[in-house]
Amino acid sequence: MLTTIIYILVFVIVSLIAFSIIQIKVAGIQVKDFWSFIQANQLLDELYMFTKKEKILTPQEQVIFLTEAERVFEAFDKVPSILWDEEYQKYREVLNKYKDIKIVRWASN
């Protein structure tokens, strides 16, 4: 009896995963790109908090911020914008900070 319940639960879990993958593919997104988007979304939250907390960055922090922000932008570009409408304000804030750092670094060179 217990093994039957376990088999049913495993079947349901595998079915849900397969259904999710099919839905992602139907939307025209690669699963790898979607997973990168999920990870980049977490990174976006961290960068957003960083932009709110830190006003002046050391050159090393600037390089790290630029690198991480570029990873976020790249991942967000691979998925439809409708998926990240709720995160647009955070994306915009990080993009503005990215541009500011780029301008400061360009002017110093």
N, C-alpha and C positions, 0 to 999 in steps of 0.2 A: 504494500500500500504506500509506504513512504517513498519507495523508488519511483512509483508511478507519479507521485506529486512532484518529485524532483525532475523527472523527465518532462513533465508538462511545463514546469517553471523554466527550465532550460530552453524548451521549444519557444515559449512566449518571449523570452529575452532575445533569442536569436532572431525571431520574427520581427521584433521591434527594431532591432539594429538593422536588419535587411531593409525594412520599410523606410527607415530614416535615410539610409544610403540611397535608396531608389529616389526618394523625394529630393535629395540634394542633387542627384544627377539629372532629374527631370527639370530642376531649376536652372540647369546649365552650368553648374559649379562642379569643379573637381573636388573630391573628398579631401585631398591633400590641401587644396587652397582653403577649403572651409575650416579645416583643423588649424591652419596657419592663422586664419581670421580669428578664431576663438582665442588662440594664444596671444595674438596681437591686441585683442580687445582687453585682455588682462594687463598687458604692457601699457596700453593707452591709459588705463586707469592710474597706473603708477606714474607715468610721465605727467599726466594731468595734475596729480597731487604734487609732484615735484615742481611744476611750473607755478603752482599757487604758493608753495612754501619757499622756494629759493628764488631770490631776485638777481643775485650776482653769482655767476658760476666761474670756477677756475677753468683754465684752458683744458685741463684733463676732463673735468666734468662736462665741458662743452662738447668735446669730441665724443664722449660716451652718449650724451643726450642726442647728438646728431645721428649717431649710428643707430641707436635704438628707435628714434623717430622715423628714420628711413625704413627700418624693418616694418614698423606699423603702417606707414603709408603704402608700402609695397603690398602688404597683405590686404589692406582695405581696398586697394585698386583692383584686386582679383575677384571681388564679390560685388554683387549688385548693391547700389547705394541704399536701396530700400531695407536691406538687412541692418544697416547701421545708422538709420535716421535718428534713433534715440541717442546715439553717441556723437552726433554731429557737433554739438557745442564743445565737447571735450576735444574732439579731433581738431576743431578750429583753433582752440586755445593752444594746443600743442604745435599746430602748424605755424601759428603766429610767433611763438617762442623760437621755433626752428628757423624761421625767416630772420628774426632779430639776431640770433646767434650767427647765422650765415653772413649777415651784413656786417656785424662787428668784426668777425674774423676776416672778411674780405677787406674791410677798411684798414685793419691792422697790418695786412700784408702789403 
